[in-house]
Amino acid sequence: MKHLAAALLCLLFPALGHAAEPGRVFKTEYVAFETREESRALDRESCERYLPFLPSEVRNIGGMSVIRGKIQVPHSWSDSDVFLHLENVGTAYDLAVNGTAVARVEDSHTPADFLISPCLNEGSNDVVIVLRNSSVPQIFEGVGPTARQSLENSYVVSRRKVGIRDFDVELRPDSLKRFGVLDLKVLVGNSYNYEEPLTIGFDIYSPQGKLLDYSVKDVTIPGRSVDTVRFSPYIYHTYENKWGDGRAPLYQLTLYIKVGGIPREYIPLKIGFGHSEFENGRIVRFDQPVDIRAARYNAAADRQTTRREIASLKSRGYNTLCPDYPQPDFFYDLCDEIGIYVIDRAAINAPSAGDDRTPGGTPSNDPALVGEYLSRVQSMYARSHNRTCVIAYELGGPSGNGYNMYKAYQWLKSVEKSRPVIYSGADGEWNTDNVNYTAE
């Protein structure tokens, strides 16, 4: 039976051993809508560039579960970059599309995105996911995922070859603390071999529905390259709509692109006015230290139950949630909406690691695992760095210390300029911003 399983898996994954996550990308989770009306309704199902990914077949081959699904690529997608978003897989897995290896993923807790268009054909395409035991189970111990339907919220999206690739957004106080500044950086890309013109625009509405500002910029992007387009408009009267201390007024921000003067894509966002900093061992917002009253909490199986539970925690006096690993997108939506802080944590938890400082003595001090540590931290940051509710990051649960945690801290501090990066397992070493709090 083992030989039969190996033969079948070789047929399903003829190139699997030759690639290590070449298609994995780390980006903000969002769906771009074709019209402003769709973006306002948040109607993914009617968006022609969105397809839910549902498995069509689950088989057991030699004791291994194999999930197969089909992606029907319309002709209109033939000139697009196509991404597969996988969530709630439940275990480590190998991913292949049309027999080509795309990725080998060890972290089953964090949603993942993959660029799969190089593997696709117009029409029907075969997606195969082989579920397996993690090859690095020592990195994440003792925390089980919330029970959800297998592959729930997994989907396929197409992006125009010239357009928005990602963004970084914050509505923060100006340097004199008089009003707000919309700090918006839009990463635009061009997958063609030649330069292409593009118009990038935004508009922002107050929590009361008033149009506050809008702007567009024309850019020409060289072939096979990316560029960053920046906007920094003043947004007045923001102090009347401060987010925090239980209040949660949210501004409606929409990003869009135009090609040849015609609107093509709309990305709707909601952001609050606020900015978290680390000063003198405290998290500070609007020049006032945050008195953290934290609860350790992971999202429930569905949005409605999660809303009730978060509201209940808030009513009991908690103002900060500390999950054990990156959460589904709706968790951050709800925290932004309800008005509760989040200290996000990467899916690293090795409580039995100890503190052996010989190379390889613990997972956190094994240089062979540094790529896996960085991947988990990058995944966490990509999911939540645009969220108003997120006031700090944790590298993981207590997992010993060493080379991998040093590198994880350095990377996260290089991209996050204001919010603290916390690691309780640093044990007095330099790779943590010492924020004192306890999560119940």
C-alpha positions as CSV (number, residue, x, y, z in Angstrom):
1,M,0.0,0.0,0.0
2,K,2.9,2.4,0.8
3,H,4.4,1.8,-2.7
4,L,1.0,2.4,-4.3
5,A,0.6,5.7,-2.3
6,A,4.0,6.8,-3.4
7,A,3.3,6.1,-7.0
8,L,0.0,7.9,-7.0
9,L,1.5,10.9,-5.3
10,C,4.3,11.1,-7.9
11,L,1.6,11.2,-10.6
12,L,-0.2,14.0,-8.7
13,F,3.0,15.9,-7.9
14,P,5.6,15.1,-10.6
15,A,7.7,18.2,-9.7
16,L,6.9,18.5,-6.0
17,G,10.3,17.7,-4.7
18,H,11.9,20.4,-6.8
19,A,10.2,23.5,-5.4
20,A,10.0,25.1,-2.0
21,E,7.1,27.6,-2.0
22,P,8.0,29.4,-5.2
23,G,4.4,30.6,-5.5
24,R,3.9,31.8,-1.9
25,V,3.2,35.5,-1.5
26,F,2.7,37.7,1.6
27,K,0.1,40.4,1.1
28,T,-2.9,42.0,2.6
29,E,-6.1,40.0,2.1
30,Y,-8.5,42.0,0.0
31,V,-10.8,41.5,-3.0
32,A,-10.9,44.1,-5.8
33,F,-14.4,44.8,-7.2
34,E,-15.2,45.8,-10.8
35,T,-17.7,48.6,-9.8
36,R,-18.1,51.0,-7.0
37,E,-21.6,49.6,-6.3
38,E,-20.2,46.1,-5.8
39,S,-17.5,47.5,-3.5
40,R,-20.1,49.3,-1.3
41,A,-22.2,46.1,-1.1
42,L,-19.0,44.0,-0.4
43,D,-20.7,41.5,-2.7
44,R,-17.9,39.0,-3.5
45,E,-20.2,36.5,-5.1
46,S,-21.2,38.8,-7.9
47,C,-17.6,39.9,-8.6
48,E,-16.3,38.4,-11.9
49,R,-12.7,38.3,-10.6
50,Y,-13.6,36.2,-7.5
51,L,-14.3,32.4,-7.3
52,P,-14.8,30.5,-4.1
53,F,-12.5,27.5,-4.0
54,L,-14.5,24.3,-3.1
55,P,-13.0,20.8,-3.1
56,S,-14.7,18.5,-5.6
57,E,-13.1,15.3,-4.3
58,V,-11.4,14.1,-1.1
59,R,-9.5,10.8,-1.3
60,N,-7.4,8.7,1.0
61,I,-4.2,7.3,-0.6
62,G,-2.1,5.1,1.5
63,G,-3.3,6.8,4.7
64,M,-2.8,10.3,3.3
65,S,-5.7,12.6,2.5
66,V,-5.7,14.2,-0.9
67,I,-8.0,17.1,-1.8
68,R,-8.8,17.8,-5.4
69,G,-10.6,20.9,-6.7
70,K,-11.2,22.5,-10.1
71,I,-10.7,26.1,-11.1
72,Q,-12.6,27.2,-14.2
73,V,-10.5,30.1,-15.7
74,P,-12.6,32.2,-18.0
75,H,-11.2,33.8,-21.2
76,S,-11.3,37.2,-19.5
77,W,-8.7,36.0,-16.9
78,S,-6.2,35.0,-19.6
79,D,-4.4,38.4,-19.2
80,S,-4.3,38.4,-15.4
81,D,-2.3,37.5,-12.4
82,V,-4.3,34.8,-10.5
83,F,-4.0,34.1,-6.8
84,L,-5.2,31.2,-4.7
85,H,-6.1,32.0,-1.1
86,L,-6.2,28.9,1.2
87,E,-7.6,29.0,4.7
88,N,-8.6,26.4,7.3
89,V,-6.7,23.6,5.7
90,G,-6.2,22.0,9.1
91,T,-2.8,20.5,8.7
92,A,0.5,21.0,6.9
93,Y,0.1,20.5,3.1
94,D,1.6,20.3,-0.3
95,L,0.0,22.3,-3.2
96,A,0.1,21.6,-6.9
97,V,-1.7,23.1,-9.9
98,N,-2.0,21.1,-13.1
99,G,0.8,18.8,-11.9
100,T,3.2,21.6,-11.1
101,A,4.4,22.1,-7.5
102,V,3.4,25.4,-6.1
103,A,4.3,25.3,-2.4
104,R,5.0,23.1,0.6
105,V,3.4,24.7,3.7
106,E,4.1,23.8,7.3
107,D,2.0,26.4,9.0
108,S,-1.6,25.3,8.9
109,H,-2.9,28.0,11.2
110,T,-2.2,31.1,9.1
111,P,-4.1,31.7,5.8
112,A,-1.8,31.7,2.8
113,D,-1.8,33.2,-0.7
114,F,-0.2,31.8,-3.8
115,L,0.5,33.2,-7.3
116,I,-0.8,30.4,-9.5
117,S,-1.3,32.0,-12.9
118,P,2.0,30.6,-14.3
119,C,0.4,27.1,-13.8
120,L,-3.0,27.9,-15.3
121,N,-4.7,27.3,-18.6
122,E,-7.9,28.7,-19.9
123,G,-10.8,26.4,-18.9
124,S,-10.6,23.7,-16.3
125,N,-7.6,23.4,-14.0
126,D,-6.7,20.8,-11.5
127,V,-5.7,21.8,-8.0
128,V,-4.4,19.1,-5.7
129,I,-3.7,19.5,-1.9
130,V,-2.0,16.7,-0.1
131,L,-2.5,16.8,3.7
132,R,0.4,15.6,5.8
133,N,2.0,15.8,9.2
134,S,4.2,18.9,9.6
135,S,7.9,18.3,9.3
136,V,8.5,20.9,12.0
137,P,5.8,20.1,14.6
138,Q,8.1,21.3,17.4
139,I,7.6,24.9,16.2
140,F,3.9,24.9,17.2
141,E,2.7,22.8,20.1
142,G,-0.3,22.7,22.4
143,V,-2.6,25.1,20.5
144,G,-5.4,23.6,18.4
145,P,-7.2,25.5,15.7
146,T,-10.8,26.5,16.0
147,A,-13.0,23.9,14.3
148,R,-14.2,25.2,11.0
149,Q,-15.2,23.6,7.7
150,S,-12.3,22.4,5.7
151,L,-11.0,25.2,3.3
152,E,-13.7,27.6,4.5
153,N,-13.1,31.1,3.1
154,S,-10.7,29.7,0.4
155,Y,-11.0,31.4,-2.9
156,V,-9.4,32.4,-6.2
157,V,-9.0,36.0,-7.3
158,S,-7.6,37.5,-10.5
159,R,-5.7,40.8,-10.6
160,R,-5.0,42.9,-13.7
161,K,-1.4,42.6,-14.8
162,V,-1.1,46.4,-14.4
163,G,-2.6,47.5,-11.1
164,I,-2.6,47.5,-7.3
165,R,-0.5,44.8,-5.7
166,D,-0.8,45.8,-2.0
167,F,-1.0,48.9,0.2
168,D,0.0,50.3,3.6
169,V,-2.5,52.7,5.2
170,E,-2.9,54.6,8.4
171,L,-4.9,57.6,9.5
172,R,-2.7,59.2,12.1
173,P,-2.3,62.5,13.9
174,D,-0.1,65.2,12.2
175,S,3.1,66.2,13.9
176,L,1.5,69.1,15.8
177,K,-1.5,67.0,16.9
178,R,-4.1,69.3,15.3
179,F,-5.7,67.0,12.8
180,G,-5.2,63.7,10.9
181,V,-3.0,62.7,8.0
182,L,-4.0,59.9,5.7
183,D,-0.7,58.1,5.3
184,L,-1.3,55.9,2.2
185,K,1.3,54.0,0.2
186,V,0.0,51.9,-2.7
187,L,2.2,49.3,-4.3
188,V,1.5,49.1,-8.0
189,G,2.9,46.5,-10.3
190,N,3.3,45.7,-14.0
191,S,3.6,42.1,-15.1
192,Y,4.0,42.9,-18.7
193,N,7.5,43.1,-20.4
194,Y,6.9,46.7,-21.4
195,E,5.9,49.9,-19.6
196,E,2.3,50.7,-19.0
197,P,0.5,53.9,-17.8
198,L,-2.0,53.7,-14.9
199,T,-4.1,56.1,-12.8
200,I,-4.3,55.4,-9.0
201,G,-6.9,57.2,-7.0
202,F,-8.6,57.2,-3.6
203,D,-11.5,58.9,-1.8
204,I,-12.2,59.0,1.9
205,Y,-15.5,59.5,3.7
206,S,-16.0,60.4,7.4
207,P,-17.8,58.0,9.8
208,Q,-20.8,60.3,9.2
209,G,-20.7,59.7,5.5
210,K,-19.2,63.0,4.4
211,L,-16.7,63.1,1.5
212,L,-13.5,64.5,3.0
213,D,-10.9,64.2,0.3
214,Y,-10.0,62.5,-3.0
215,S,-7.1,62.5,-5.4
216,V,-5.6,60.7,-8.4
217,K,-2.1,60.3,-9.7
218,D,-0.9,59.2,-13.1
219,V,2.0,56.8,-13.2
220,T,3.9,54.9,-15.8
221,I,5.3,51.6,-14.6
222,P,8.2,49.9,-16.3
223,G,7.8,46.3,-17.5
224,R,8.2,43.6,-14.9
225,S,8.5,46.0,-12.0
226,V,6.7,47.5,-9.0
227,D,6.5,51.1,-7.7
228,T,5.0,52.9,-4.7
229,V,2.6,55.7,-5.1
230,R,2.2,57.9,-2.0
231,F,-0.7,60.1,-0.8
232,S,-0.5,62.2,2.4
233,P,-3.6,64.5,2.5
234,Y,-4.6,66.3,5.7
235,I,-8.0,65.1,7.0
236,Y,-9.6,67.7,9.2
237,H,-11.8,67.3,12.4
238,T,-10.4,63.8,13.0
239,Y,-10.1,64.4,16.7
240,E,-13.9,64.4,16.9
241,N,-13.7,60.8,15.6
242,K,-10.8,59.3,17.6
243,W,-10.7,55.5,17.6
244,G,-9.9,53.9,20.9
245,D,-10.9,53.7,24.6
246,G,-13.9,51.7,23.5
247,R,-14.9,54.1,20.7
248,A,-14.8,52.8,17.1
249,P,-15.7,55.4,14.5
250,L,-14.4,54.2,11.1
251,Y,-13.7,56.1,8.0
252,Q,-14.6,54.6,4.6
253,L,-11.6,54.6,2.2
254,T,-11.7,53.4,-1.4
255,L,-8.7,52.8,-3.6
256,Y,-9.3,52.5,-7.3
257,I,-7.5,52.3,-10.6
258,K,-8.2,53.7,-14.0
259,V,-6.9,52.3,-17.3
260,G,-7.3,54.7,-20.3
261,G,-9.4,56.9,-18.1
262,I,-11.9,54.1,-17.4
263,P,-12.4,52.9,-13.8
264,R,-11.4,49.2,-13.5
265,E,-11.0,48.1,-9.9
266,Y,-12.2,49.3,-6.5
267,I,-10.8,48.2,-3.1
268,P,-13.0,49.2,-0.1
269,L,-11.3,49.7,3.3
270,K,-12.3,50.9,6.7
271,I,-9.8,52.6,9.0
272,G,-9.9,54.4,12.3
273,F,-8.1,57.5,13.4
274,G,-5.3,56.5,15.7
275,H,-1.6,55.7,16.0
276,S,0.2,53.3,18.4
277,E,3.7,54.0,19.6
278,F,6.1,52.5,22.1
279,E,7.4,55.0,24.7
280,N,9.1,54.3,28.1
281,G,7.9,50.7,28.2
282,R,4.3,51.6,27.4
283,I,2.0,51.5,24.4
284,V,0.9,55.1,23.8
285,R,-2.1,56.4,21.8
286,F,-2.8,60.1,21.5
287,D,0.0,60.8,24.0
288,Q,-1.8,58.7,26.6
289,P,-0.5,55.3,27.8
290,V,-2.8,52.4,27.1
291,D,-3.9,50.6,30.3
292,I,-3.9,47.1,28.8
293,R,-6.6,44.7,30.2
294,A,-6.0,41.7,28.0
295,A,-7.8,38.4,27.4
296,R,-6.3,35.5,25.4
297,Y,-8.8,34.8,22.7
298,N,-9.1,33.1,19.3
299,A,-12.0,33.6,16.9
300,A,-14.9,31.2,17.2
301,A,-16.1,29.1,14.3
302,D,-18.2,31.8,12.7
303,R,-18.5,35.6,12.5
304,Q,-21.7,35.9,14.5
305,T,-20.5,33.8,17.5
306,T,-17.2,35.7,17.4
307,R,-19.0,39.0,17.5
308,R,-21.0,38.0,20.6
309,E,-17.9,36.7,22.4
310,I,-15.8,39.8,21.7
311,A,-18.7,42.1,22.8
312,S,-19.0,40.0,26.0
313,L,-15.3,40.3,26.7
314,K,-15.5,44.1,26.2
315,S,-18.5,44.4,28.5
316,R,-16.5,42.6,31.2
317,G,-13.8,45.2,31.1
318,Y,-11.2,43.7,28.7
319,N,-9.9,46.2,26.1
320,T,-7.2,44.0,24.4
321,L,-7.4,40.6,22.7
322,C,-4.3,38.3,22.4
323,P,-4.8,35.5,19.9
324,D,-2.5,32.5,19.8
325,Y,-1.9,32.8,16.0
326,P,-3.1,34.9,13.1
327,Q,-6.9,35.0,12.8
328,P,-9.4,35.0,10.0
329,D,-10.1,38.3,8.3
330,F,-13.5,38.8,10.0
331,F,-11.8,38.7,13.4
332,Y,-9.9,41.9,12.7
333,D,-13.0,43.4,11.0
334,L,-14.9,42.9,14.2
335,C,-12.2,44.2,16.5
336,D,-12.0,47.4,14.3
337,E,-15.8,47.7,14.4
338,I,-16.4,46.9,18.1
339,G,-13.4,49.0,19.3
340,I,-11.1,46.6,21.0
341,Y,-7.3,46.4,20.7
342,V,-5.3,43.4,19.4
343,I,-1.8,42.2,20.1
344,D,-1.3,39.9,17.2
345,R,0.9,36.8,17.4
346,A,2.8,34.7,14.9
347,A,2.1,30.9,14.8
348,I,5.1,30.0,16.8
349,N,4.7,28.2,20.1
350,A,7.3,25.8,21.4
351,P,6.9,25.7,25.2
352,S,9.0,22.6,25.5
353,A,12.0,24.1,23.7
354,G,14.0,25.0,26.8
355,D,17.0,27.3,26.5
356,D,19.7,25.2,25.0
357,R,22.0,27.8,23.2
358,T,24.0,25.3,21.2
359,P,23.2,25.7,17.5
360,G,20.2,23.5,16.8
361,G,19.7,22.9,20.5
362,T,16.2,24.3,20.3
363,P,13.9,25.2,17.3
364,S,14.4,28.9,18.1
365,N,18.2,28.5,17.9
366,D,18.3,26.2,14.9
367,P,19.5,28.2,11.8
368,A,18.0,25.6,9.5
369,L,14.6,26.7,10.6
370,V,15.1,30.5,10.2
371,G,13.1,30.5,6.9
372,E,10.1,28.9,8.6
373,Y,10.3,31.4,11.5
374,L,10.5,34.4,9.2
375,S,7.7,33.0,7.0
376,R,5.3,32.8,10.0
377,V,6.2,36.3,11.2
378,Q,5.8,37.7,7.7
379,S,2.4,36.0,7.2
380,M,1.2,37.5,10.5
381,Y,2.3,41.0,9.6
382,A,0.8,40.9,6.1
383,R,-2.6,40.0,7.5
384,S,-3.0,42.7,10.1
385,H,-0.6,45.6,9.7
386,N,-3.3,47.8,8.1
387,R,-5.7,47.2,11.0
388,T,-6.4,50.1,13.4
389,C,-7.1,47.6,16.2
390,V,-3.6,46.1,16.1
391,I,-1.4,47.9,18.7
392,A,1.5,45.5,19.0
393,Y,3.0,42.2,17.7
394,E,4.2,39.1,19.4
395,L,6.9,36.9,17.8
396,G,5.2,33.9,19.3
397,G,4.5,32.1,22.6
398,P,7.3,31.1,24.9
399,S,9.6,29.2,22.7
400,G,13.1,29.7,24.0
401,N,15.4,32.2,22.4
402,G,18.2,32.3,19.8
403,Y,19.1,33.0,16.2
404,N,15.7,32.6,14.7
405,M,14.0,34.8,17.2
406,Y,16.7,37.4,16.8
407,K,16.2,37.4,13.0
408,A,12.4,37.5,13.4
409,Y,12.6,40.5,15.7
410,Q,15.0,42.3,13.3
411,W,12.8,41.8,10.3
412,L,9.6,42.9,12.1
413,K,11.3,46.0,13.4
414,S,12.6,46.9,10.0
415,V,9.0,47.1,8.6
416,E,7.1,48.3,11.6
417,K,8.3,51.7,12.7
418,S,6.1,52.5,15.6
419,R,4.2,49.6,17.2
420,P,6.1,47.5,19.7
421,V,7.3,44.0,18.9
422,I,7.0,41.8,22.0
423,Y,8.6,38.4,22.9
424,S,8.1,37.1,26.4
425,G,10.6,34.4,25.8
426,A,13.5,36.9,25.3
427,D,14.3,36.5,29.0
428,G,16.0,39.8,29.3
429,E,17.7,39.8,25.9
430,W,17.5,42.6,23.4
431,N,14.9,41.1,21.0
432,T,11.8,42.4,22.6
433,D,10.1,45.7,23.4
434,N,9.3,45.3,27.1
435,V,5.6,45.9,27.4
436,N,4.2,44.8,30.7
437,Y,0.9,43.1,30.4
438,T,-0.7,39.8,31.3
439,A,-3.4,38.1,29.2
440,E,-6.0,36.1,31.1
